[in-house]
Amino acid sequence: MSGAFYLPVGDGVLRSTARTAGPWSERSQHLGPPSALLVRALERCAPREGTVLSRVAFDVLGPVPVAELTVRAEVLRPGRSVELLSAELAHEGRPVLRASAWRISGADTSEVATPAGPPLPPPRECGPMEIPPAWSGGYLGSVEWRSVSGGVFRPGDAVVWARASADLVEGEEMTPLQRLFSVVDSASGVSSRLDIGSWYVINTDLVVHLHRQPRGEWTALDASTAIGADGVGLATSTVHDASGPVGRSAQSLFVRERGPATP
């Protein structure tokens, strides 16, 4: 297996490797790697010195196949201080994931910055998050998971550290922002309140607001999921790096009970 989630093929074209596969099917990707791939495109879109991404919103248009993908990005609304960017991931001409992002010109606001508060226990002090052997390959096996509390098979709130152990694109070093987005979609999984063998809990989107830019390799998700009475849920998390919170994530959830197994 390649040491990267994606292999460059040509201008804007990348080939997905088996490391991108989610736990449900070896043919469909976990949303972590494609989210990071679109953030990579947004970082490279008409780059300007001293600007930062403050919010990135993803809409899932369909399963992202483990296949060759085309990536593009553009500036939708240019501006000197604030501008709106867009990025799209497509397979054989069909869009499968879209992102929009606000990019803001940076400034020194350190004197009025909100105190970070007590840091989480660092990853080295936390035990591995339990993952069943059947799910140990693909994406889940390409990320190092450390549990502060809870995890995938402990229903309820969870605080989990994560660090991708594979490169995003072969031959490239991941940026801290790409690292964060390679794992932040997992908030709904680690904080699930339902038996994932009996229920579908599928996120239709992912929105991340950042109040500062992340640093380092590790990202922590202080995650919680709420299930409503109308087939919809909401997963949220406070997102941390080693120095404290950097922002918040939210995911709308499609919730349905699985049908009885076929004899």
SENUTOR-289704 format. One record per atom (N, C-alpha, C): atom name; x, y, z. Coordinates in pm, whole numbers, plus 50000, padded with zeros to 5 digits. Layout:
# SENUTOR-289704
- CA,X,Y,Z .
...
//
This chain:
# SENUTOR-289704
- N,50084,49881,50000 .
- CA,50000,50000,50000 .
- C,50088,50124,50000 .
- N,50052,50222,49918 .
- CA,50128,50347,49913 .
- C,50128,50414,50049 .
- N,50231,50497,50074 .
- CA,50241,50571,50198 .
- C,50163,50700,50196 .
- N,50077,50722,50096 .
- CA,50001,50846,50084 .
- C,49855,50814,50055 .
- N,49768,50910,50084 .
- CA,49627,50896,50050 .
- C,49604,50912,49899 .
- N,49685,50997,49835 .
- CA,49666,51024,49693 .
- C,49800,51028,49619 .
- N,49795,50986,49492 .
- CA,49911,50991,49404 .
- C,49884,51093,49294 .
- N,49977,51187,49269 .
- CA,49954,51285,49163 .
- C,49964,51217,49026 .
- N,49869,51250,48938 .
- CA,49865,51194,48803 .
- C,49895,51301,48700 .
- N,49835,51416,48715 .
- CA,49855,51527,48623 .
- C,49800,51653,48684 .
- N,49787,51758,48605 .
- CA,49739,51886,48655 .
- C,49597,51872,48710 .
- N,49581,51881,48842 .
- CA,49450,51872,48904 .
- C,49391,51734,48910 .
- N,49467,51631,48875 .
- CA,49418,51493,48876 .
- C,49501,51410,48974 .
- N,49433,51338,49063 .
- CA,49501,51254,49161 .
- C,49434,51118,49167 .
- N,49514,51015,49195 .
- CA,49462,50879,49208 .
- C,49453,50843,49355 .
- N,49336,50803,49399 .
- CA,49315,50764,49538 .
- C,49380,50628,49564 .
- N,49439,50612,49682 .
- CA,49494,50483,49720 .
- C,49401,50414,49819 .
- N,49433,50289,49850 .
- CA,49350,50210,49943 .
- C,49347,50273,50081 .
- N,49440,50363,50113 .
- CA,49441,50427,50245 .
- C,49322,50521,50265 .
- N,49256,50563,50158 .
- CA,49143,50655,50171 .
- C,49012,50582,50202 .
- N,49010,50449,50191 .
- CA,48884,50374,50202 .
- C,48826,50382,50343 .
- N,48694,50405,50350 .
- CA,48625,50409,50478 .
- C,48595,50270,50530 .
- N,48540,50260,50652 .
- CA,48517,50129,50714 .
- C,48403,50050,50653 .
- N,48313,50117,50577 .
- CA,48194,50047,50527 .
- C,48215,49980,50394 .
- N,48308,50033,50313 .
- CA,48331,49976,50181 .
- C,48471,50013,50133 .
- N,48539,49917,50075 .
- CA,48673,49944,50021 .
- C,48666,50027,49894 .
- N,48544,50050,49841 .
- CA,48527,50126,49717 .
- C,48493,50274,49743 .
- N,48459,50308,49867 .
- CA,48421,50447,49899 .
- C,48515,50504,50004 .
- N,48545,50633,49992 .
- CA,48640,50697,50081 .
- C,48573,50746,50209 .
- N,48650,50743,50317 .
- CA,48616,50822,50435 .
- C,48628,50968,50395 .
- N,48548,51056,50455 .
- CA,48546,51196,50412 .
- C,48671,51274,50456 .
- N,48751,51216,50546 .
- CA,48870,51287,50593 .
- C,48968,51324,50483 .
- N,49021,51224,50407 .
- CA,49117,51259,50302 .
- C,49064,51353,50195 .
- N,48941,51332,50139 .
- CA,48895,51429,50038 .
- C,48872,51569,50093 .
- N,48832,51581,50221 .
- CA,48819,51713,50281 .
- C,48954,51784,50284 .
- N,49057,51711,50326 .
- CA,49191,51769,50330 .
- C,49240,51803,50190 .
- N,49201,51721,50091 .
- CA,49243,51748,49953 .
- C,49182,51878,49901 .
- N,49055,51905,49935 .
- CA,48995,52031,49893 .
- C,49056,52149,49967 .
- N,49093,52131,50094 .
- CA,49161,52238,50168 .
- C,49297,52267,50104 .
- N,49367,52165,50061 .
- CA,49492,52184,49986 .
- C,49467,52271,49864 .
- N,49360,52245,49790 .
- CA,49328,52325,49672 .
- C,49294,52469,49710 .
- N,49221,52486,49823 .
- CA,49187,52622,49868 .
- C,49312,52698,49910 .
- N,49407,52632,49977 .
- CA,49531,52698,50018 .
- C,49611,52744,49896 .
- N,49600,52672,49786 .
- CA,49679,52702,49666 .
- C,49606,52793,49567 .
- N,49481,52827,49597 .
- CA,49400,52906,49504 .
- C,49436,53055,49516 .
- N,49497,53110,49413 .
- CA,49534,53252,49412 .
- C,49589,53295,49549 .
- N,49693,53229,49599 .
- CA,49739,53255,49736 .
- C,49787,53399,49755 .
- N,49759,53452,49874 .
- CA,49802,53587,49909 .
- C,49868,53584,50046 .
- N,49980,53649,50058 .
- CA,50056,53653,50183 .
- C,49970,53715,50293 .
- N,49976,53653,50413 .
- CA,49911,53712,50530 .
- C,49762,53689,50538 .
- N,49708,53590,50463 .
- CA,49565,53560,50472 .
- C,49545,53424,50539 .
- N,49426,53403,50595 .
- CA,49395,53278,50665 .
- C,49254,53234,50628 .
- N,49229,53103,50630 .
- CA,49095,53051,50612 .
- C,49024,53055,50747 .
- N,48906,53117,50750 .
- CA,48833,53129,50877 .
- C,48716,53033,50887 .
- N,48660,52992,50774 .
- CA,48549,52896,50774 .
- C,48553,52817,50645 .
- N,48537,52685,50658 .
- CA,48528,52599,50541 .
- C,48404,52512,50558 .
- N,48317,52512,50457 .
- CA,48192,52434,50460 .
- C,48191,52337,50343 .
- N,48166,52210,50373 .
- CA,48162,52105,50272 .
- C,48019,52053,50256 .
- N,47980,52027,50132 .
- CA,47854,51958,50102 .
- C,47888,51828,50032 .
- N,47836,51717,50087 .
- CA,47862,51585,50033 .
- C,47757,51556,49926 .
- N,47800,51546,49800 .
- CA,47708,51527,49688 .
- C,47688,51380,49652 .
- N,47768,51293,49712 .
- CA,47757,51150,49686 .
- C,47879,51080,49740 .
- N,47881,50946,49738 .
- CA,47999,50874,49784 .
- C,48122,50915,49702 .
- N,48234,50932,49769 .
- CA,48360,50964,49701 .
- C,48430,50832,49671 .
- N,48441,50792,49545 .
- CA,48497,50661,49515 .
- C,48649,50657,49532 .
- N,48701,50541,49562 .
- CA,48845,50520,49564 .
- C,48886,50503,49418 .
- N,48918,50614,49355 .
- CA,48940,50616,49210 .
- C,49017,50742,49174 .
- N,49030,50767,49046 .
- CA,49095,50889,48998 .
- C,48998,51006,49013 .
- N,49048,51117,49068 .
- CA,48965,51233,49098 .
- C,49025,51360,49038 .
- N,48937,51453,49006 .
- CA,48979,51583,48955 .
- C,48946,51690,49059 .
- N,49040,51779,49085 .
- CA,49024,51884,49185 .
- C,49040,52020,49118 .
- N,48950,52112,49153 .
- CA,48965,52249,49104 .
- C,48921,52346,49211 .
- N,48971,52468,49204 .
- CA,48933,52572,49301 .
- C,48934,52706,49230 .
- N,48853,52800,49283 .
- CA,48845,52933,49223 .
- C,48805,53035,49329 .
- N,48831,53161,49299 .
- CA,48786,53272,49383 .
- C,48648,53314,49335 .
- N,48547,53298,49420 .
- CA,48410,53336,49382 .
- C,48384,53484,49402 .
- N,48436,53538,49512 .
- CA,48411,53678,49545 .
- C,48542,53739,49592 .
- N,48616,53807,49504 .
- CA,48744,53865,49545 .
- C,48723,53984,49639 .
- N,48823,54013,49719 .
- CA,48817,54127,49809 .
- C,48953,54152,49871 .
- N,48976,54275,49913 .
- CA,49106,54309,49971 .
- C,49122,54250,50111 .
- N,49013,54250,50190 .
- CA,49019,54202,50328 .
- C,48950,54067,50347 .
- N,48843,54042,50273 .
- CA,48765,53919,50285 .
- C,48730,53870,50146 .
- N,48751,53742,50120 .
- CA,48712,53687,49990 .
- C,48657,53546,50008 .
- N,48572,53507,49912 .
- CA,48507,53377,49917 .
- C,48567,53287,49809 .
- N,48610,53167,49853 .
- CA,48669,53069,49763 .
- C,48576,52949,49749 .
- N,48596,52874,49642 .
- CA,48519,52752,49620 .
- C,48613,52644,49566 .
- N,48586,52518,49602 .
- CA,48663,52406,49551 .
- C,48570,52288,49527 .
- N,48606,52203,49432 .
- CA,48520,52091,49395 .
- C,48604,51968,49364 .
- N,48553,51854,49404 .
- CA,48614,51724,49376 .
- C,48518,51648,49287 .
- N,48568,51595,49174 .
- CA,48480,51526,49079 .
- C,48541,51393,49037 .
- N,48452,51301,49001 .
- CA,48492,51171,48946 .
- C,48422,51152,48813 .
- N,48501,51136,48708 .
- CA,48449,51118,48572 .
- C,48348,51228,48537 .
- N,48380,51351,48575 .
- CA,48297,51466,48543 .
- C,48181,51491,48637 .
- N,48160,51402,48734 .
- CA,48048,51419,48828 .
- C,48099,51471,48960 .
- N,48052,51588,49007 .
- CA,48096,51641,49137 .
- C,48052,51549,49250 .
- N,48143,51522,49344 .
- CA,48111,51437,49459 .
- C,48127,51512,49592 .
- N,48205,51619,49593 .
- CA,48225,51696,49716 .
- C,48257,51840,49678 .
- N,48188,51934,49743 .
- CA,48214,52076,49719 .
- C,48247,52144,49850 .
- N,48328,52249,49842 .
- CA,48364,52327,49960 .
- C,48360,52475,49926 .
- N,48319,52556,50023 .
- CA,48332,52700,50013 .
- C,48407,52748,50136 .
- N,48483,52855,50120 .
- CA,48566,52901,50232 .
- C,48579,53052,50230 .
- N,48574,53111,50348 .
- CA,48604,53253,50363 .
- C,48752,53266,50397 .
- N,48819,53352,50321 .
- CA,48961,53381,50346 .
- C,48973,53527,50387 .
- N,49039,53549,50500 .
- CA,49046,53681,50562 .
- C,49191,53725,50574 .
- N,49217,53853,50549 .
- CA,49352,53906,50568 .
- C,49383,53909,50717 .
- N,49500,53860,50754 .
- CA,49538,53849,50894 .
- C,49575,53983,50955 .
- N,49572,53988,51088 .
- CA,49611,54108,51163 .
- C,49655,54063,51302 .
- N,49729,54147,51372 .
- CA,49776,54114,51506 .
- C,49670,54152,51609 .
- N,49599,54053,51660 .
- CA,49499,54075,51765 .
- C,49536,53998,51891 .
- N,49666,53974,51909 .
- CA,49712,53893,52022 .
- C,49676,53956,52157 .
- N,49669,54090,52164 .
- CA,49640,54156,52291 .
- C,49497,54130,52339 .
- N,49407,54098,52247 .
- CA,49267,54077,52285 .
- C,49223,53933,52261 .
- N,49319,53846,52233 .
- CA,49285,53706,52204 .
- C,49229,53638,52329 .
- N,49129,53552,52310 .
- CA,49067,53478,52419 .
- C,49166,53377,52478 .
- N,49181,53371,52611 .
- CA,49271,53272,52671 .
- C,49230,53131,52631 .
- N,49329,53046,52608 .
- CA,49302,52911,52559 .
- C,49238,52822,52665 .
- N,49267,52847,52792 .
- CA,49216,52760,52897 .
- C,49307,52639,52917 .
- N,49272,52550,53012 .
- CA,49359,52435,53040 .
- C,49371,52345,52918 .
- N,49493,52300,52886 .
- CA,49509,52211,52771 .
- C,49458,52071,52801 .
- N,49427,51998,52696 .
- CA,49389,51858,52711 .
- C,49512,51775,52747 .
- N,49493,51658,52807 .
- CA,49608,51568,52825 .
- C,49672,51542,52690 .
- N,49804,51550,52679 .
- CA,49869,51532,52549 .
- C,49856,51388,52499 .
- N,49870,51368,52368 .
- CA,49854,51234,52311 .
- C,49943,51128,52376 .
- N,50065,51166,52415 .
- CA,50157,51067,52471 .
- C,50107,51012,52605 .
- N,50015,51082,52670 .
- CA,49961,51036,52798 .
- C,49829,50961,52782 .
- N,49784,50942,52658 .
- CA,49654,50880,52632 .
- C,49673,50745,52564 .
- N,49587,50652,52598 .
- CA,49594,50520,52539 .
- C,49534,50518,52399 .
- N,49565,50415,52320 .
- CA,49509,50403,52186 .
- C,49357,50389,52190 .
- N,49289,50450,52093 .
- CA,49145,50430,52079 .
- C,49122,50292,52018 .
- N,49030,50219,52075 .
- CA,49002,50083,52029 .
- C,48938,50085,51890 .
- N,48994,50007,51798 .
- CA,48939,49989,51664 .
- C,48934,49839,51637 .
- N,48819,49784,51597 .
- CA,48811,49640,51572 .
- C,48902,49599,51457 .
- N,48956,49477,51460 .
- CA,49048,49432,51354 .
- C,48990,49446,51214 .
- N,48859,49425,51199 .
- CA,48797,49434,51066 .
- C,48803,49575,51010 .
- N,48821,49676,51095 .
- CA,48826,49815,51052 .
- C,48967,49874,51059 .
- N,49066,49790,51075 .
- CA,49201,49840,51102 .
- C,49277,49880,50976 .
- N,49220,49859,50857 .
- CA,49287,49897,50734 .
- C,49235,50029,50681 .
- N,49268,50059,50557 .
- CA,49219,50180,50493 .
- C,49248,50306,50571 .
- N,49150,50397,50574 .
- CA,49170,50525,50641 .
- C,49194,50509,50791 .
- N,49111,50429,50859 .
- CA,49123,50419,51004 .
- C,49260,50365,51045 .
- N,49319,50279,50962 .
- CA,49452,50227,50991 .
- C,49563,50321,50949 .
- N,49529,50429,50881 .
- CA,49628,50527,50836 .
- C,49631,50651,50924 .
- N,49557,50645,51035 .
- CA,49552,50754,51133 .
- C,49586,50695,51270 .
- N,49668,50766,51345 .
- CA,49696,50725,51484 .
- C,49592,50790,51574 .
- N,49524,50707,51653 .
- CA,49414,50753,51739 .
- C,49452,50736,51885 .
- N,49427,50841,51964 .
- CA,49452,50835,52108 .
- C,49328,50886,52180 .
- N,49281,50812,52279 .
- CA,49157,50846,52347 .
- C,49183,50914,52481 .
- N,49130,51036,52497 .
- CA,49125,51100,52629 .
- C,49007,51041,52705 .
- N,48893,51028,52636 .
- CA,48774,50963,52691 .
- C,48684,50923,52575 .
- N,48623,50806,52585 .
- CA,48530,50761,52483 .
- C,48598,50720,52354 .
- N,48516,50700,52252 .
- CA,48569,50657,52123 .
- C,48461,50593,52040 .
- N,48500,50531,51929 .
- CA,48406,50482,51829 .
- C,48304,50384,51887 .
- N,48347,50292,51972 .
- CA,48256,50189,52021 .
- C,48216,50208,52167 .
- N,48224,50335,52214 .
- CA,48171,50371,52345 .
- C,48069,50480,52323 .
- N,47940,50446,52315 .
- CA,47837,50545,52280 .
- C,47841,50667,52373 .
- N,47833,50785,52315 .
- CA,47830,50907,52393 .
- C,47943,51002,52357 .
- N,47954,51109,52434 .
- CA,48057,51209,52409 .
- C,48196,51147,52412 .
- N,48288,51210,52340 .
- CA,48424,51157,52332 .
- C,48523,51271,52314 .
- N,48643,51250,52365 .
- CA,48756,51340,52339 .
- C,48869,51253,52287 .
- N,48908,51278,52163 .
- CA,49001,51190,52093 .
- C,49107,51272,52021 .
- N,49231,51230,52032 .
- CA,49340,51287,51953 .
- C,49357,51203,51826 .
- N,49396,51267,51716 .
- CA,49418,51196,51590 .
- C,49531,51261,51512 .
- N,49608,51177,51444 .
- CA,49719,51225,51359 .
- C,49733,51133,51240 .
- N,49723,51187,51120 .
- CA,49741,51106,51000 .
- C,49885,51056,50994 .
- N,49901,50926,50969 .
- CA,50035,50868,50957 .
- C,50075,50850,50811 .
- N,49988,50890,50719 .
- CA,50018,50887,50576 .
- C,50022,51030,50523 .
- N,50101,51051,50417 .
- CA,50099,51181,50350 .
- C,49965,51201,50282 .
- N,49924,51326,50263 .
- CA,49803,51352,50187 .
- C,49828,51322,50039 .
- N,49928,51386,49981 .
- CA,49968,51362,49843 .
- C,50113,51316,49844 .
- N,50141,51211,49771 .
- CA,50275,51154,49770 .
- C,50380,51259,49734 .
- N,50485,51266,49815 .
- CA,50594,51359,49789 .
- C,50575,51497,49847 .
- N,50463,51521,49918 .
- CA,50436,51651,49977 .
- C,50423,51642,50128 .
- N,50470,51744,50197 .
- CA,50449,51752,50342 .
- C,50315,51819,50369 .
- N,50235,51759,50456 .
- CA,50104,51816,50487 .
- C,50119,51942,50569 .
- N,50035,52042,50542 .
- CA,50030,52161,50625 .
- C,49947,52130,50750 .
- N,49964,52208,50857 .
- CA,49880,52186,50976 .
- C,49731,52192,50945 .
- N,49690,52280,50853 .
- CA,49549,52291,50818 .
- C,49501,52164,50747 .
- N,49581,52110,50658 .
- CA,49546,51985,50591 .
- C,49537,51871,50692 .
- N,49627,51870,50790 .
- CA,49622,51766,50893 .
- C,49493,51774,50973 .
- N,49453,51894,51010 .
- CA,49328,51910,51086 .
- C,49210,51857,51005 .
- N,49203,51896,50879 .
- CA,49087,51856,50799 .
- C,49092,51709,50758 .
- N,49206,51645,50770 .
- CA,49212,51502,50739 .
- C,49144,51418,50846 .
- N,49115,51476,50965 .
- CA,49056,51398,51074 .
- C,48930,51458,51133 .
- N,48899,51585,51106 .
- CA,48790,51652,51179 .
- C,48653,51593,51146 .
- N,48637,51533,51029 .
- CA,48508,51470,50994 .
- C,48476,51353,51087 .
- N,48574,51301,51158 .
- CA,48552,51185,51245 .
- C,48479,51219,51374 .
- N,48447,51346,51398 .
- CA,48376,51384,51522 .
- C,48245,51309,51536 .
- N,48170,51293,51427 .
- CA,48042,51223,51435 .
- C,48058,51075,51463 .
- N,48170,51018,51422 .
- CA,48194,50876,51446 .
- C,48237,50846,51588 .
- N,48327,50927,51642 .
- CA,48378,50897,51776 .
- C,48276,50928,51884 .
- N,48177,51016,51853 .
- CA,48078,51054,51955 .
- C,47939,50998,51925 .
- N,47931,50894,51842 .
- CA,47801,50838,51806 .
- C,47727,50786,51929 .
- N,47596,50807,51934 .
- CA,47514,50760,52045 .
- C,47436,50634,52009 .
- N,47449,50586,51885 .
- CA,47371,50473,51839 .
- C,47461,50357,51799 .
- N,47407,50238,51805 .
- CA,47479,50118,51760 .
- C,47495,50127,51609 .
- N,47619,50141,51563 .
- CA,47642,50161,51420 .
- C,47613,50036,51338 .
- N,47593,49922,51406 .
- CA,47550,49803,51334 .
- C,47401,49800,51310 .
- N,47326,49882,51384 .
- CA,47180,49883,51375 .
- C,47124,50011,51315 .
- N,47207,50116,51305 .
- CA,47160,50246,51259 .
- C,47254,50304,51154 .
- N,47197,50371,51055 .
- CA,47273,50458,50965 .
- C,47280,50595,51029 .
- N,47401,50647,51044 .
- CA,47421,50784,51092 .
- C,47524,50846,50998 .
- N,47475,50917,50896 .
- CA,47558,50962,50785 .
- C,47555,51113,50778 .
- N,47672,51177,50778 .
- CA,47672,51322,50770 .
- C,47659,51369,50625 .
- N,47575,51470,50606 .
- CA,47552,51528,50474 .
- C,47640,51649,50448 .
- N,47705,51698,50552 .
- CA,47789,51815,50538 .
- C,47893,51818,50649 .
- N,47980,51914,50641 .
- CA,48079,51941,50746 .
- C,48112,52089,50739 .
- N,48100,52158,50851 .
- CA,48134,52301,50858 .
- C,48234,52321,50972 .
- N,48343,52387,50941 .
- CA,48446,52413,51042 .
- C,48475,52563,51046 .
- N,48458,52622,51166 .
- CA,48495,52761,51190 .
- C,48623,52763,51274 .
- N,48719,52841,51230 .
- CA,48848,52853,51300 .
- C,48865,52994,51353 .
- N,48903,53005,51483 .
- CA,48936,53138,51535 .
- C,49086,53161,51541 .
- N,49164,53055,51519 .
- CA,49308,53069,51497 .
- C,49355,52952,51413 .
- N,49472,52967,51353 .
- CA,49524,52862,51267 .
- C,49592,52752,51350 .
- N,49570,52625,51315 .
- CA,49629,52515,51393 .
- C,49780,52506,51373 .
- N,49843,52443,51471 .
- CA,49987,52418,51465 .
- C,50013,52272,51501 .
- N,50117,52215,51443 .
- CA,50159,52081,51479 .
- C,50084,51972,51402 .
- N,50112,51846,51442 .
- CA,50061,51730,51370 .
- C,49931,51675,51429 .
- N,49907,51696,51559 .
- CA,49794,51633,51626 .
- C,49673,51725,51630 .
- N,49554,51665,51616 .
- CA,49426,51735,51630 .
- C,49341,51659,51730 .
- N,49278,51730,51822 .
- CA,49186,51667,51916 .
- C,49044,51712,51887 .
- N,48950,51617,51902 .
- CA,48808,51644,51882 .
- C,48736,51620,52014 .
- N,48686,51727,52074 .
- CA,48602,51717,52194 .
- C,48459,51716,52141 .
- N,48406,51594,52118 .
- CA,48290,51577,52031 .
- C,48166,51531,52105 .
- N,48050,51573,52050 .
- CA,47921,51535,52106 .
- C,47820,51523,51994 .
- N,47728,51427,52006 .
- CA,47623,51407,51906 .
- C,47487,51415,51973 .
- N,47393,51485,51909 .
- CA,47254,51491,51954 .
- C,47166,51433,51844 .
- N,47072,51346,51882 .
- CA,46979,51284,51788 .
- C,46840,51341,51811 .
- N,46778,51394,51707 .
- CA,46644,51449,51719 .
- C,46538,51342,51696 .
- N,46411,51385,51699 .
- CA,46298,51292,51686 .
- C,46248,51281,51542 .
- N,46314,51347,51446 .
- CA,46264,51352,51309 .
- C,46362,51292,51208 .
- N,46451,51203,51254 .
- CA,46543,51140,51161 .
- C,46666,51222,51130 .
- N,46692,51326,51210 .
- CA,46806,51415,51188 .
- C,46886,51425,51317 .
- N,47016,51434,51304 .
- CA,47103,51454,51418 .
- C,47203,51565,51392 .
- N,47279,51600,51495 .
- CA,47381,51704,51485 .
- C,47502,51662,51567 .
- N,47616,51655,51501 .
- CA,47742,51627,51570 .
- C,47826,51754,51571 .
- N,47876,51791,51689 .
- CA,47960,51909,51703 .
- C,48088,51873,51777 .
- N,48190,51952,51759 .
- CA,48312,51931,51837 .
- C,48386,52063,51852 .
- N,48455,52074,51966 .
- CA,48557,52177,51982 .
- C,48687,52116,51934 .
- N,48753,52183,51841 .
- CA,48871,52128,51777 .
- C,48996,52191,51840 .
- N,49090,52106,51880 .
- CA,49210,52150,51951 .
- C,49336,52115,51874 .
- N,49442,52192,51898 .
- CA,49578,52144,51875 .
- C,49645,52136,52011 .
- N,49776,52116,52015 .
- CA,49844,52095,52143 .
- C,49836,52216,52235 .
- N,49810,52337,52180 .
- CA,49806,52458,52261 .
- C,49666,52494,52310 .
- N,49562,52424,52260 .
- CA,49426,52454,52303 .
- C,49330,52460,52186 .
- N,49209,52512,52209 .
- CA,49108,52517,52103 .
- C,49150,52605,51985 .
- N,49113,52559,51865 .
- CA,49137,52639,51745 .
- C,49006,52673,51674 .
- N,48895,52604,51708 .
- CA,48769,52631,51642 .
- C,48664,52527,51677 .
- N,48559,52524,51596 .
- CA,48449,52430,51618 .
- C,48403,52370,51486 .
- N,48353,52246,51494 .
- CA,48298,52180,51376 .
- C,48153,52141,51401 .
- N,48076,52127,51291 .
- CA,47937,52082,51300 .
- C,47905,51997,51178 .
- N,47824,51894,51200 .
- CA,47783,51803,51092 .
- C,47635,51771,51106 .
- N,47558,51791,50999 .
- CA,47420,51745,50997 .
- C,47420,51595,50969 .
- N,47331,51521,51038 .
- CA,47332,51375,51028 .
- C,47199,51322,50977 .
- N,47206,51231,50882 .
- CA,47092,51153,50836 .
- C,47087,51029,50924 .
- N,46976,51009,50997 .
- CA,46965,50900,51093 .
- C,46849,50808,51054 .
- N,46878,50679,51032 .
- CA,46776,50581,50999 .
- C,46815,50446,51059 .
- N,46712,50373,51102 .
- CA,46737,50237,51151 .
- C,46761,50145,51032 .
- N,46859,50059,51047 .
- CA,46886,49962,50941 .
- C,46777,49856,50936 .
- N,46746,49807,50818 .
- CA,46647,49703,50804 .
- C,46698,49570,50856 .
- N,46609,49472,50877 .
- CA,46651,49341,50924 .
- C,46744,49273,50826 .
- N,46839,49200,50878 .
- CA,46935,49130,50794 .
- C,46867,49025,50709 .
- N,46914,49006,50587 .
- CA,46857,48904,50500 .
- C,46904,48766,50545 .
- N,46810,48670,50565 .
- CA,46851,48537,50610 .
- C,46944,48470,50511 .
//
